[in-house]
């Protein structure tokens, strides 16, 4: 019987965009905190965009174009390496330039990663776009936790002592998110805000609703779910927060004062084959701080 190997590397995809540069910085700090190697990956297109791709009869693509593409990819990786060595000199860096589809390559590589980090938009994304195609694909199909890093400034830049925020709804995916959030808060030496949404809809107008009773039950439920984690991470101070509607809106509101948000890949309304829940999708697209989506194989 083969013993499963636990991944021990943080992986980050780079393409030279502003978003990927921020992803490298964040991934380097994450690797330093966890004391694990950082793998920097650039995926270049298998073929440059050309008339041949449209079925036109053209001369063979000059070798110089392939050479330029390889040199450019290597320069992007070298710049990322230099950035990591300057910021986190103790982190062991491994770099790769791979030919293929960026999205599919990163998804495949995520099977062997502890976490994969991507920028919210790459070089090919429109400025008005919320998330690029590569980051969206990895968030939906990755085989490990996926961290999405934004370049847009938050309304108020969170300080290094700002808390970690996690969304909890009682689903298996949110249990994994809770585990990641406690670990991240412990590594950072900061508090953890555990936001529990009792319902996805506004309950204020429901007939016969005893709000006091619901609040009491919600607090008890959240306390039970956090009890084991509190014992495992006694260094983490937890601030439970109960809301009764629209979890995405509350997570986004709370994220403005957090340094990191952790969400499950899909919530209690999801199903086994679901790629990403509506709450997770909204937070990944709209938050302006790093977001970790708790994915697993």
C-alpha positions as CSV (number, residue, x, y, z in Angstrom):
1,X,0.0,0.0,0.0
2,X,1.4,3.4,-1.0
3,X,1.4,6.0,1.7
4,X,0.0,9.4,0.5
5,X,2.6,12.2,0.3
6,X,1.5,15.4,1.9
7,X,2.3,18.4,-0.3
8,X,4.8,20.8,1.3
9,X,5.2,23.6,-1.3
10,X,3.5,26.9,-2.0
11,X,3.0,27.4,-5.7
12,X,2.5,30.7,-7.5
13,X,1.7,31.5,-11.1
14,X,3.4,34.5,-12.7
15,X,3.0,36.2,-16.0
16,X,4.6,39.6,-15.3
17,X,1.3,41.4,-14.7
18,X,0.8,43.7,-11.7
19,X,-1.6,41.2,-10.2
20,X,0.9,38.3,-10.5
21,X,3.7,40.5,-8.9
22,X,1.4,41.0,-5.9
23,X,0.8,37.2,-5.9
24,X,4.5,36.5,-5.7
25,X,5.0,38.9,-2.8
26,X,2.1,37.3,-0.9
27,X,3.2,33.8,-1.7
28,X,6.7,34.5,-0.5
29,X,5.4,35.7,2.9
30,X,3.2,32.7,3.1
31,X,6.1,30.3,2.4
32,X,8.3,32.2,4.9
33,X,5.6,31.8,7.6
34,X,5.1,28.2,6.9
35,X,8.9,27.5,6.4
36,X,8.2,25.7,3.1
37,X,9.7,26.0,-0.4
38,X,8.1,28.4,-3.0
39,X,7.5,27.1,-6.5
40,X,7.3,29.9,-9.2
41,X,5.6,28.8,-12.4
42,X,5.3,30.6,-15.7
43,X,3.2,28.9,-18.3
44,X,3.9,30.1,-21.9
45,X,1.5,29.4,-24.8
46,X,2.4,26.3,-26.7
47,X,2.3,28.4,-29.9
48,X,2.4,32.1,-30.3
49,X,-0.9,33.7,-31.5
50,X,-0.6,33.7,-35.3
51,X,-2.5,33.5,-38.5
52,X,-2.0,29.7,-38.4
53,X,-4.3,29.5,-35.5
54,X,-7.1,30.8,-37.8
55,X,-6.4,28.3,-40.5
56,X,-4.7,30.7,-42.8
57,X,-2.0,29.4,-45.1
58,X,1.2,31.1,-43.8
59,X,4.9,30.4,-43.7
60,X,6.3,28.5,-40.7
61,X,6.7,30.6,-37.6
62,X,10.3,31.9,-37.4
63,X,12.4,30.3,-34.7
64,X,13.2,33.8,-33.4
65,X,9.6,34.1,-32.2
66,X,9.9,30.9,-30.1
67,X,13.2,32.1,-28.8
68,X,11.7,35.5,-27.8
69,X,8.8,33.8,-26.1
70,X,11.1,31.5,-24.0
71,X,13.4,34.5,-23.1
72,X,10.5,36.6,-22.0
73,X,9.1,33.8,-19.9
74,X,12.5,33.2,-18.3
75,X,12.8,36.9,-17.6
76,X,9.5,37.0,-15.8
77,X,10.5,34.0,-13.6
78,X,14.0,35.6,-12.9
79,X,12.4,38.9,-11.8
80,X,10.0,36.9,-9.5
81,X,12.9,35.0,-8.0
82,X,14.9,38.2,-7.4
83,X,11.8,39.7,-5.7
84,X,11.5,36.7,-3.3
85,X,15.2,36.6,-2.5
86,X,15.2,40.3,-1.6
87,X,12.0,40.1,0.5
88,X,12.3,36.6,2.0
89,X,15.9,35.4,1.7
90,X,15.3,32.3,3.8
91,X,12.7,30.9,1.4
92,X,13.9,28.2,-0.9
93,X,12.8,29.0,-4.4
94,X,12.1,26.6,-7.3
95,X,11.2,28.0,-10.7
96,X,9.7,26.4,-13.8
97,X,8.8,27.6,-17.3
98,X,6.2,25.3,-18.8
99,X,4.7,25.2,-22.3
100,X,0.9,24.7,-22.4
101,X,-2.4,26.1,-21.3
102,X,-1.9,28.3,-18.3
103,X,-5.2,27.4,-16.6
104,X,-5.0,23.6,-17.2
105,X,-1.3,23.5,-16.2
106,X,-1.8,25.3,-12.9
107,X,-4.8,23.1,-12.2
108,X,-2.8,20.0,-12.8
109,X,0.1,21.3,-10.7
110,X,-2.2,22.1,-7.8
111,X,-2.6,18.4,-7.2
112,X,0.9,18.4,-5.6
113,X,0.8,21.8,-3.9
114,X,0.1,22.8,-0.3
115,X,-1.5,26.0,-1.7
116,X,-1.6,27.7,-5.1
117,X,-1.5,31.5,-5.4
118,X,-2.8,33.4,-8.4
119,X,-3.3,37.0,-9.3
120,X,-6.9,38.1,-9.9
121,X,-6.1,39.2,-13.4
122,X,-3.3,38.4,-15.9
123,X,-1.8,40.2,-18.8
124,X,-4.6,39.2,-21.1
125,X,-7.5,40.3,-18.8
126,X,-9.4,43.5,-19.7
127,X,-9.0,46.2,-17.1
128,X,-12.7,46.3,-16.5
129,X,-12.8,42.6,-15.8
130,X,-13.2,41.4,-12.3
131,X,-11.2,38.2,-12.5
132,X,-9.2,36.8,-15.2
133,X,-9.9,33.5,-17.0
134,X,-6.9,31.7,-15.5
135,X,-7.6,32.7,-11.9
136,X,-11.3,31.8,-12.3
137,X,-10.4,28.4,-13.7
138,X,-8.0,27.6,-10.9
139,X,-10.5,28.7,-8.2
140,X,-13.2,26.5,-9.8
141,X,-11.1,23.4,-10.5
142,X,-8.0,23.5,-8.3
143,X,-7.1,20.5,-6.2
144,X,-5.8,22.4,-3.1
145,X,-6.5,25.7,-1.4
146,X,-6.4,28.6,-3.9
147,X,-5.3,32.1,-2.8
148,X,-6.5,34.9,-5.1
149,X,-4.5,38.2,-4.8
150,X,-5.9,41.6,-5.9
151,X,-4.0,44.7,-6.9
152,X,-6.8,47.2,-6.3
153,X,-6.3,49.1,-3.1
154,X,-8.7,48.5,-0.3
155,X,-10.6,51.5,1.1
156,X,-8.4,51.4,4.1
157,X,-5.2,49.3,3.8
158,X,-5.4,46.6,6.5
159,X,-2.4,46.6,8.9
160,X,-0.3,43.5,9.6
161,X,-2.1,43.1,12.9
162,X,-5.5,43.1,11.2
163,X,-7.5,39.9,11.8
164,X,-8.2,36.9,9.6
165,X,-11.9,36.5,8.6
166,X,-13.6,33.2,7.9
167,X,-17.1,32.4,6.7
168,X,-18.7,29.5,8.5
169,X,-22.0,27.9,7.5
170,X,-21.7,24.4,8.8
171,X,-20.9,22.8,5.5
172,X,-17.9,20.4,5.0
173,X,-16.3,23.0,2.8
174,X,-16.6,25.6,5.6
175,X,-15.0,23.2,8.0
176,X,-11.9,23.1,5.8
177,X,-12.0,26.9,5.6
178,X,-12.1,27.0,9.4
179,X,-9.0,24.8,9.6
180,X,-7.1,27.0,7.2
181,X,-8.3,30.2,8.9
182,X,-7.1,29.1,12.3
183,X,-3.8,28.1,10.9
184,X,-3.4,31.4,9.1
185,X,-4.3,33.5,12.1
186,X,-1.8,31.5,14.2
187,X,1.0,31.9,11.7
188,X,0.3,35.7,11.6
189,X,-0.2,36.1,15.4
190,X,-3.6,37.8,14.9
191,X,-7.2,37.4,15.9
192,X,-9.8,35.5,14.0
193,X,-13.3,36.7,13.1
194,X,-15.6,33.8,12.6
195,X,-18.7,35.0,10.8
196,X,-21.6,32.6,10.9
197,X,-24.6,33.2,8.7
198,X,-27.7,31.5,10.1
199,X,-29.5,31.9,6.9
200,X,-28.8,32.9,3.3
201,X,-32.0,34.9,3.2
202,X,-33.4,37.8,5.2
203,X,-35.4,36.3,8.1
204,X,-36.7,39.5,9.5
205,X,-40.0,39.2,7.8
206,X,-40.6,35.5,8.5
207,X,-43.8,35.0,10.6
208,X,-43.4,33.4,14.0
209,X,-39.6,34.0,14.1
210,X,-38.4,34.3,17.7
211,X,-35.2,36.3,17.1
212,X,-33.9,35.9,20.6
213,X,-34.2,32.1,20.4
214,X,-32.6,32.0,17.0
215,X,-29.7,34.1,18.2
216,X,-29.2,31.8,21.2
217,X,-29.3,28.7,19.0
218,X,-26.9,30.3,16.5
219,X,-24.4,31.1,19.2
220,X,-24.5,27.6,20.6
221,X,-24.0,26.1,17.2
222,X,-21.1,28.3,16.3
223,X,-19.5,27.7,19.7
224,X,-19.7,23.9,19.2
225,X,-18.1,24.1,15.8
226,X,-15.3,26.2,17.1
227,X,-14.6,24.3,20.3
228,X,-12.1,21.8,18.9
229,X,-10.3,24.5,16.9
230,X,-10.0,26.7,20.0
231,X,-8.3,23.8,21.8
232,X,-5.9,23.2,18.9
233,X,-5.0,26.9,18.6
234,X,-5.1,28.4,22.1
235,X,-3.0,31.3,20.8
236,X,-5.7,32.5,18.5
237,X,-8.4,34.8,19.9
238,X,-11.7,34.2,18.2
239,X,-14.4,36.8,17.8
240,X,-17.7,35.1,16.8
241,X,-20.0,37.1,14.7
242,X,-23.6,36.0,13.9
243,X,-25.5,37.4,11.0
244,X,-28.9,36.3,9.7
245,X,-28.9,37.1,6.0
246,X,-26.8,37.7,2.9
247,X,-23.5,36.1,4.0
248,X,-21.6,37.5,1.0
249,X,-22.5,41.0,1.8
250,X,-21.5,40.7,5.5
251,X,-18.2,39.0,4.6
252,X,-17.4,41.8,2.2
253,X,-18.2,44.4,4.8
254,X,-16.0,42.7,7.4
255,X,-13.2,42.1,4.9
256,X,-12.5,45.9,4.7
257,X,-10.9,45.6,8.2
258,X,-9.3,42.2,7.6
259,X,-6.0,41.2,6.1
260,X,-7.2,37.9,4.7
261,X,-10.6,36.2,4.0
262,X,-11.1,32.4,4.0
263,X,-14.2,30.8,2.4
264,X,-15.3,27.4,1.5
265,X,-15.5,26.3,-2.1
266,X,-19.3,25.9,-1.8
267,X,-21.7,26.2,1.1
268,X,-24.7,24.4,2.6
269,X,-26.7,25.1,-0.5
270,X,-24.1,23.3,-2.7
271,X,-24.0,19.8,-4.0
272,X,-21.2,17.2,-4.4
273,X,-20.2,18.2,-7.9
274,X,-20.6,22.0,-7.5
275,X,-17.5,24.0,-8.6
276,X,-17.9,27.1,-6.5
277,X,-20.8,28.5,-4.4
278,X,-22.4,31.9,-4.9
279,X,-21.0,33.3,-1.7
280,X,-17.5,32.2,-2.5
281,X,-17.8,33.6,-6.0
282,X,-19.0,37.0,-4.8
283,X,-16.2,37.3,-2.2
284,X,-13.4,36.2,-4.6
285,X,-14.6,38.8,-7.2
286,X,-15.4,41.7,-4.9
287,X,-13.0,41.6,-1.9
288,X,-10.0,43.8,-2.1
289,X,-7.8,41.7,0.3
290,X,-6.4,38.2,-0.4
291,X,-9.0,35.5,-0.4
292,X,-8.3,31.8,0.1
293,X,-10.9,29.4,-1.3
294,X,-10.7,26.1,0.7
295,X,-10.5,23.6,-2.1
296,X,-9.2,20.0,-1.9
297,X,-8.9,17.0,-4.2
